[in-house]
Amino acid sequence: ALFTTDAQTFLASDDLQAEVFGSSSLIVRCADTAEMQAVARGIEGQLTATVHADESDHDVARELLPLLELKAGRVLFDGWPTGVEVCHAMVHGGPFPATSDSRTTSVGSRAIERFLRPVAYQNVPKALLPSAVADGNPDGLWRRVDGVLVSPAEGP
């Protein structure tokens, strides 16, 4: 289903921002750049935000992009957010309510961070350290030692 509304109606109705499951889109027609910016400021957190524009629209897009980066985990230009590639640059998350924790992503190489929690071992006797942080790197892990990323081959 395809729905349309104007910016003033959209901004006055929380119901128009409610998440809809299934095939649907809402087009918000803006009278001018100021309304477009007001809509961008008024939306909740999103997984993605897409700008479709040609070169003559770049001045408007330049003003809009900083607002969208506050509202979405992934900002696209002239594309569709259908594919989520597993790569270092991919972010599939965003400000609440798009995700519950905007510091993480559910896709891409940084997704593992959702399941990790840093722990510091201070003044623990070497014999009691977990193997992941023990001298000699018995698990053969990439690690940070004194702030430097060390490969298993190099490792202390």
VOBA-1610 file (N, C-alpha, C; in pm, whole numbers, padded with zeros to 5 digits, always signed):
BEGIN
Ala+00085-00117+00000Ala+00000+00000+00000Ala+00089+00124+00000Leu+00045+00224-00071Leu+00118+00349-00079Leu+00028+00460-00027Phe+00078+00534+00073Phe+00002+00641+00134Phe+00078+00772+00117Thr+00005+00884+00114Thr+00068+01015+00108Thr+00004+01106+00211Thr+00082+01201+00257Thr+00032+01305+00347Thr+00120+01427+00329Asp+00079+01538+00387Asp+00163+01657+00383Asp+00242+01668+00512Ala+00343+01753+00512Ala+00435+01765+00626Ala+00362+01807+00753Gln+00270+01902+00741Gln+00201+01952+00861Gln+00118+01841+00927Thr+00049+01761+00847Thr-00030+01650+00901Thr+00062+01546+00964Phe+00171+01515+00897Phe+00267+01417+00949Phe+00321+01462+01084Leu+00363+01588+01093Leu+00422+01637+01218Leu+00321+01645+01331Ala+00194+01656+01299Ala+00090+01667+01403Ala+00038+01531+01449Ser+00079+01422+01385Ser+00021+01291+01417Ser+00129+01188+01447Asp+00138+01146+01573Asp+00232+01039+01609Asp+00197+00907+01540Asp+00069+00886+01511Asp+00027+00761+01447Asp+00092+00742+01310Leu+00120+00851+01241Leu+00181+00839+01108Leu+00327+00795+01114Gln+00387+00799+01232Gln+00524+00751+01249Gln+00530+00607+01298Ala+00416+00548+01328Ala+00415+00412+01382Ala+00470+00314+01280Glu+00546+00217+01330Glu+00603+00115+01242Glu+00492+00028+01186Val+00501+00000+01057Val+00402-00083+00988Val+00474-00205+00934Phe+00422-00322+00962Phe+00481-00445+00910Phe+00409-00485+00783Gly+00486-00513+00681Gly+00429-00549+00553Gly+00466-00445+00449Ser+00414-00464+00331Ser+00448-00377+00217Ser+00369-00248+00225Ser+00433-00143+00272Ser+00367-00013+00276Ser+00473+00097+00277Ser+00434+00210+00223Ser+00521+00329+00224Ser+00434+00450+00250Leu+00493+00549+00315Leu+00425+00676+00338Leu+00511+00785+00276Ile+00455+00856+00181Ile+00524+00970+00120Ile+00476+01095+00191Val+00569+01173+00244Val+00537+01298+00310Val+00575+01410+00214Arg+00477+01482+00164Arg+00502+01590+00068Arg+00534+01718+00146Cys+00647+01778+00112Cys+00692+01899+00180Cys+00682+02017+00083Ala+00632+02130+00133Ala+00614+02248+00050Ala+00746+02316+00017Asp+00843+02301+00108Asp+00971+02368+00087Asp+01079+02301+00171Thr+01200+02353+00161Thr+01314+02296+00234Thr+01292+02303+00385Ala+01232+02411+00433Ala+01210+02425+00577Ala+01119+02314+00629Glu+01014+02280+00553Glu+00927+02169+00595Glu+01001+02036+00592Met+01085+02018+00490Met+01163+01894+00481Met+01254+01879+00602Gln+01317+01988+00642Gln+01404+01984+00760Gln+01323+01961+00887Ala+01205+02020+00896Ala+01119+01999+01013Ala+01079+01852+01025Val+01047+01790+00913Val+01012+01647+00914Val+01133+01565+00957Ala+01250+01597+00904Ala+01372+01523+00942Ala+01400+01538+01092Arg+01381+01658+01145Arg+01402+01677+01289Arg+01296+01604+01372Gly+01177+01589+01316Gly+01065+01533+01391Gly+01055+01382+01392Ile+01125+01314+01302Ile+01111+01169+01298Ile+01187+01103+01412Glu+01141+00984+01448Glu+01210+00904+01550Glu+01332+00837+01487Gly+01407+00765+01569Gly+01522+00692+01519Gly+01483+00589+01415Gln+01565+00576+01312Gln+01539+00487+01200Gln+01661+00400+01172Leu+01639+00284+01111Leu+01752+00204+01065Leu+01821+00273+00948Thr+01741+00328+00855Thr+01798+00392+00737Thr+01726+00522+00706Ala+01794+00607+00632Ala+01734+00728+00574Ala+01791+00740+00434Thr+01705+00764+00336Thr+01749+00770+00196Thr+01715+00906+00137Val+01810+00961+00064Val+01791+01086-00009Val+01800+01053-00158His+01696+01090-00232His+01699+01078-00378His+01710+01220-00433Ala+01817+01248-00504Ala+01841+01384-00551Ala+01933+01381-00671Asp+01921+01484-00753Asp+02020+01500-00859Asp+02113+01615-00819Glu+02207+01646-00906Glu+02309+01744-00869Glu+02250+01880-00834Ser+02139+01917-00896Ser+02078+02047-00866Ser+02019+02051-00725Asp+02002+01935-00662Asp+01948+01928-00526Asp+02056+01920-00419His+02181+01923-00456His+02288+01901-00359His+02291+02005-00247Asp+02256+02130-00275Asp+02255+02230-00167Asp+02151+02194-00061Val+02034+02150-00104Val+01930+02108-00010Val+01975+01983+00064Ala+02032+01887-00009Ala+02079+01762+00053Ala+02188+01790+00155Arg+02276+01885+00127Arg+02385+01919+00220Arg+02329+01967+00354Glu+02217+02038+00350Glu+02153+02085+00474Glu+02077+01973+00544Leu+02027+01878+00467Leu+01945+01770+00522Leu+02029+01658+00583Leu+02143+01628+00524Leu+02224+01514+00569Leu+02264+01519+00716Pro+02306+01633+00771Pro+02340+01635+00915Pro+02221+01601+01005Leu+02100+01637+00962Leu+01981+01603+01040Leu+01954+01453+01031Leu+01972+01397+00912Leu+01945+01254+00894Leu+02046+01167+00967Glu+02171+01212+00975Glu+02270+01128+01044Glu+02241+01119+01194Leu+02166+01214+01247Leu+02124+01206+01387Leu+02007+01110+01406Lys+01937+01080+01298Lys+01814+01001+01306Lys+01826+00859+01254Ala+01936+00826+01184Ala+01947+00693+01122Ala+02086+00636+01139Gly+02091+00504+01143Gly+02219+00436+01152Gly+02287+00422+01017Arg+02212+00437+00910Arg+02266+00422+00774Arg+02198+00524+00685Val+02275+00612+00623Val+02222+00714+00534Val+02261+00677+00391Leu+02162+00661+00305Leu+02185+00623+00165Leu+02156+00741+00074Phe+02221+00743-00039Phe+02198+00846-00139Phe+02167+00777-00271Asp+02050+00807-00327Asp+02006+00749-00455Asp+02014+00597-00456Gly+01967+00534-00352Gly+01967+00388-00346Gly+01850+00339-00264Trp+01841+00208-00251Trp+01733+00146-00174Trp+01796+00062-00063Pro+01745+00072+00057Pro+01807+00002+00170Pro+01766-00144+00181Thr+01761-00214+00069Thr+01715-00352+00072Thr+01826-00449+00110Gly+01946-00428+00061Gly+02055-00521+00087Gly+02139-00478+00206Val+02174-00574+00289Val+02261-00547+00402Val+02383-00636+00385Glu+02493-00577+00343Glu+02616-00652+00319Glu+02691-00671+00450Val+02749-00787+00468Val+02833-00811+00585Val+02973-00761+00550Cys+03004-00641+00598Cys+03134-00580+00569Cys+03169-00485+00684His+03291-00433+00682His+03335-00346+00791His+03253-00217+00800Ala+03208-00164+00688Ala+03139-00035+00688Ala+02990-00044+00717Met+02933-00163+00720Met+02787-00176+00734Met+02742-00146+00877Val+02638-00067+00887Val+02570-00042+01014Val+02423-00072+00993His+02369-00161+01072His+02227-00193+01068His+02175-00171+01210Gly+02154-00047+01241Gly+02108-00004+01372Gly+02075+00144+01359Gly+02046+00207+01468Gly+02015+00349+01464Gly+01967+00395+01599Pro+01930+00522+01609Pro+01881+00574+01736Pro+01751+00506+01776Phe+01722+00505+01905Phe+01596+00449+01954Phe+01481+00520+01884Pro+01376+00456+01844Pro+01339+00318+01869Pro+01383+00219+01761Ala+01464+00264+01663Ala+01509+00170+01560Ala+01586+00055+01622Thr+01667+00084+01722Thr+01736-00019+01799Thr+01737+00022+01945Ser+01754-00074+02032Ser+01752-00043+02175Ser+01885+00014+02222Asp+01994-00012+02148Asp+02125+00041+02185Asp+02194+00089+02058Ser+02195+00219+02037Ser+02247+00275+01911Ser+02398+00266+01898Arg+02465+00216+02000Arg+02612+00203+01992Arg+02654+00076+01920Thr+02560-00010+01885Thr+02594-00137+01821Thr+02520-00153+01689Thr+02556-00255+01616Thr+02491-00289+01490Thr+02459-00438+01491Ser+02357-00478+01417Ser+02323-00621+01413Ser+02383-00690+01291Val+02448-00615+01203Val+02508-00671+01082Val+02645-00606+01063Gly+02734-00678+00998Gly+02867-00625+00971Gly+02967-00674+01074Ser+03092-00643+01050Ser+03197-00698+01136Ser+03191-00645+01279Arg+03126-00532+01301Arg+03116-00478+01437Arg+02999-00539+01515Ala+02920-00625+01453Ala+02804-00683+01520Ala+02843-00765+01643Ile+02962-00822+01643Ile+03007-00903+01757Ile+03012-00820+01885Glu+03028-00688+01871Glu+03038-00602+01989Glu+02913-00609+02076Arg+02799-00648+02019Arg+02677-00661+02100Arg+02690-00769+02206Phe+02778-00865+02180Phe+02790-00981+02269Phe+02917-00978+02352Leu+02991-00870+02343Leu+03117-00859+02416Leu+03104-00760+02530Arg+03184-00781+02632Arg+03188-00689+02745Arg+03332-00681+02791Pro+03388-00561+02793Pro+03528-00551+02836Pro+03544-00583+02984Val+03652-00651+03015Val+03689-00682+03153Val+03837-00653+03168Ala+03873-00583+03272Ala+04014-00556+03301Ala+04060-00646+03416Tyr+04179-00702+03401Tyr+04239-00783+03508Tyr+04354-00702+03564Gln+04338-00655+03685Gln+04437-00568+03746Gln+04506-00641+03861Asn+04636-00649+03850Asn+04718-00707+03957Asn+04684-00853+03987Val+04630-00924+03886Val+04596-01066+03903Val+04723-01147+03882Pro+04753-01240+03971Pro+04872-01323+03951Pro+04867-01394+03815Lys+04982-01402+03748Lys+04988-01462+03614Lys+04928-01602+03612Ala+04947-01678+03716Ala+04897-01816+03721Ala+04744-01822+03721Leu+04677-01710+03755Leu+04532-01709+03764Leu+04464-01640+03645Leu+04542-01582+03553Leu+04484-01513+03439Leu+04417-01612+03343Pro+04303-01574+03283Pro+04242-01658+03180Pro+04337-01673+03062Ser+04327-01784+02990Ser+04420-01810+02881Ser+04415-01702+02772Ala+04301-01637+02754Ala+04289-01534+02650Ala+04380-01415+02674Val+04420-01392+02799Val+04507-01278+02830Val+04640-01322+02892Ala+04664-01450+02894Ala+04786-01502+02957Ala+04909-01476+02870Asp+05024-01464+02935Asp+05151-01452+02863Asp+05168-01572+02771Gly+05228-01550+02657Gly+05251-01658+02562Gly+05134-01682+02468Asn+05019-01618+02495Asn+04901-01627+02409Asn+04868-01772+02372Pro+04840-01858+02472Pro+04817-01999+02444Pro+04697-02026+02353Asp+04602-01932+02344Asp+04485-01952+02258Asp+04509-01904+02115Gly+04624-01840+02089Gly+04654-01792+01955Gly+04558-01686+01905Leu+04528-01587+01989Leu+04431-01482+01957Leu+04499-01353+01914Trp+04429-01277+01831Trp+04467-01137+01811Trp+04430-01065+01940Arg+04521-00982+01990Arg+04495-00913+02117Arg+04557-00774+02115Arg+04513-00693+02208Arg+04578-00564+02231Arg+04664-00582+02355Val+04791-00551+02340Val+04885-00558+02452Val+04944-00418+02467Asp+04922-00358+02580Asp+04965-00220+02604Asp+04916-00126+02493Gly+04793-00149+02447Gly+04731-00063+02347Gly+04768-00094+02203Val+04854-00192+02180Val+04899-00225+02045Val+04834-00356+02000Leu+04775-00358+01879Leu+04716-00480+01825Leu+04828-00575+01787Val+04823-00697+01842Val+04930-00795+01825Val+04870-00922+01765Ser+04932-00973+01658Ser+04884-01097+01595Ser+04929-01216+01678Pro+04866-01331+01659Pro+04907-01452+01732Pro+05054-01486+01707Ala+05102-01460+01586Ala+05241-01493+01552Ala+05340-01404+01627Glu+05301-01278+01652Glu+05391-01184+01718Glu+05390-01199+01869Gly+05276-01241+01917Gly+05232-01225+02055Gly+05326-01242+02170Pro+05305-01164+02272Pro+05364-01200+02402Pro+05272-01298+02471
//
